[in-house]
């Protein structure tokens, strides 16, 4: 259980690092964007992401507890790290650079890698795989939200 707690904390801390990009933009750029009717209130995002990062860490811990030499663990770990990297990239793309289209492409790639991660985790621990299901559901919702923001706010032509 110690590994899971450590990885839960690590995922929460790493995931929270994106707040640097969000903090100043909520009252400026993001506030001015046209958003779809299903856009949740801003205060909802932090607790949802905290829970999702905790579930990610617990799931990874369960997979790693199977042992590195267990078939599938190295691949599952690589897939997890790859999807986590894309997760970390989204916030700077969307909030930092205001690249809503690039952020949407990132989410699409993230979704595919996350689906592969869930499949890889399922071969090792069905519980670990199920812990990632709320995450892929949220990423699906985030993709729909990102798409709507992208469509409602066409980028200005670069000069």
C-alpha positions as CSV (number, residue, x, y, z in Angstrom):
1,X,0.0,0.0,0.0
2,X,3.0,2.3,0.6
3,X,3.8,2.4,-3.1
4,X,0.3,3.3,-4.1
5,X,0.2,6.2,-1.6
6,X,3.6,7.5,-2.8
7,X,2.5,7.3,-6.5
8,X,-0.9,8.9,-5.7
9,X,1.0,11.9,-4.1
10,X,3.5,12.0,-7.0
11,X,0.7,12.1,-9.6
12,X,-1.2,14.8,-7.7
13,X,1.9,17.0,-7.3
14,X,2.9,16.5,-10.9
15,X,-0.6,17.1,-12.2
16,X,-1.0,20.2,-10.0
17,X,2.0,21.8,-11.6
18,X,-0.2,22.8,-14.5
19,X,-1.9,25.3,-12.2
20,X,0.8,27.7,-13.0
21,X,-0.6,28.1,-16.5
22,X,-4.2,28.3,-15.3
23,X,-4.1,30.7,-12.5
24,X,-3.7,34.0,-14.4
25,X,-5.8,32.9,-17.4
26,X,-9.1,32.1,-15.6
27,X,-9.8,35.8,-15.1
28,X,-8.4,36.9,-18.4
29,X,-8.3,34.8,-21.6
30,X,-10.4,31.9,-20.4
31,X,-13.1,34.2,-19.0
32,X,-13.5,35.9,-22.3
33,X,-13.9,32.7,-24.3
34,X,-17.3,31.6,-25.6
35,X,-18.1,28.3,-23.9
36,X,-20.7,25.6,-24.5
37,X,-23.7,25.3,-22.2
38,X,-22.3,22.1,-20.7
39,X,-19.1,23.9,-19.4
40,X,-18.8,23.1,-15.7
41,X,-18.0,25.8,-13.2
42,X,-14.3,26.5,-12.7
43,X,-14.3,25.3,-9.0
44,X,-15.1,21.8,-10.1
45,X,-11.9,21.1,-12.1
46,X,-9.4,21.1,-9.2
47,X,-11.2,18.4,-7.1
48,X,-12.0,16.3,-10.1
49,X,-8.4,16.3,-11.2
50,X,-7.1,15.7,-7.7
51,X,-9.3,12.6,-7.5
52,X,-8.3,11.4,-11.0
53,X,-4.5,11.9,-10.3
54,X,-4.9,9.9,-7.0
55,X,-6.7,7.1,-8.9
56,X,-3.9,7.1,-11.6
57,X,-1.2,6.8,-8.9
58,X,-3.0,4.0,-7.1
59,X,-3.5,2.1,-10.4
60,X,0.1,2.5,-11.4
61,X,1.1,1.3,-7.9
62,X,-1.0,-1.9,-8.3
63,X,0.6,-2.6,-11.7
64,X,4.1,-2.1,-10.3
65,X,3.4,-4.3,-7.3
66,X,3.1,-7.2,-9.7
67,X,6.9,-6.9,-10.2
68,X,8.9,-5.5,-13.1
69,X,9.6,-9.0,-14.5
70,X,5.9,-9.8,-14.7
71,X,4.9,-10.0,-18.4
72,X,3.3,-6.7,-19.5
73,X,4.4,-4.5,-16.6
74,X,7.2,-2.7,-18.5
75,X,4.9,-2.0,-21.5
76,X,2.0,-0.9,-19.2
77,X,4.4,1.4,-17.3
78,X,5.7,3.0,-20.6
79,X,2.1,3.5,-21.8
80,X,1.2,5.1,-18.5
81,X,4.1,7.5,-18.6
82,X,3.4,8.4,-22.3
83,X,-0.3,9.2,-21.6
84,X,0.7,11.1,-18.4
85,X,3.1,13.2,-20.5
86,X,0.4,14.1,-22.9
87,X,-1.9,14.9,-20.0
88,X,0.8,17.3,-18.7
89,X,1.2,18.9,-22.1
90,X,-2.5,19.8,-22.5
91,X,-2.5,22.6,-19.9
92,X,0.4,24.6,-21.4
93,X,-1.1,24.2,-24.8
94,X,-4.5,25.3,-23.9
95,X,-4.0,27.8,-21.1
96,X,-0.3,28.8,-21.7
97,X,-0.3,29.2,-25.5
98,X,-4.0,29.5,-26.1
99,X,-3.7,26.8,-28.8
100,X,-7.1,25.2,-28.5
101,X,-6.7,23.1,-31.7
102,X,-3.3,21.7,-30.6
103,X,-4.8,21.0,-27.2
104,X,-7.6,19.1,-28.9
105,X,-5.1,17.0,-30.9
106,X,-3.2,16.3,-27.7
107,X,-6.4,15.1,-26.0
108,X,-7.1,12.8,-29.0
109,X,-3.7,11.2,-28.7
110,X,-4.0,11.1,-24.9
111,X,-7.4,9.3,-25.2
112,X,-5.8,6.6,-27.5
113,X,-2.8,6.1,-25.2
114,X,-5.0,6.0,-22.2
115,X,-7.2,3.3,-23.8
116,X,-4.1,1.3,-24.6
117,X,-2.9,1.8,-21.0
118,X,-6.2,0.5,-19.6
119,X,-6.0,-2.6,-21.8
120,X,-2.4,-3.1,-20.7
121,X,-3.3,-2.6,-17.0
122,X,-6.2,-5.0,-17.4
123,X,-3.8,-7.8,-18.3
124,X,-2.1,-7.3,-15.0
125,X,-4.8,-6.0,-12.6
126,X,-8.4,-5.6,-13.4
127,X,-8.8,-3.3,-10.4
128,X,-6.0,-1.0,-11.7
129,X,-7.7,-0.9,-15.1
130,X,-11.0,0.0,-13.6
131,X,-9.4,2.8,-11.6
132,X,-8.6,4.5,-14.9
133,X,-12.2,4.3,-16.2
134,X,-13.3,7.6,-14.6
135,X,-10.2,9.2,-16.1
136,X,-11.0,8.2,-19.6
137,X,-14.6,9.3,-19.1
138,X,-13.4,12.7,-18.0
139,X,-10.9,12.9,-20.9
140,X,-13.8,12.1,-23.2
141,X,-15.8,15.0,-21.6
142,X,-12.8,17.3,-21.7
143,X,-12.4,16.4,-25.4
144,X,-16.0,17.4,-26.1
145,X,-15.5,20.6,-24.1
146,X,-12.2,21.5,-25.8
147,X,-13.8,20.8,-29.3
148,X,-16.7,23.1,-28.5
149,X,-14.4,25.9,-27.2
150,X,-12.2,25.5,-30.4
151,X,-15.3,25.7,-32.6
152,X,-16.8,28.6,-30.8
153,X,-13.6,30.6,-30.7
154,X,-11.8,30.4,-34.1
155,X,-8.2,31.3,-33.9
156,X,-7.2,34.7,-35.2
157,X,-5.1,34.6,-38.4
158,X,-1.4,34.9,-37.6
159,X,0.3,37.9,-39.1
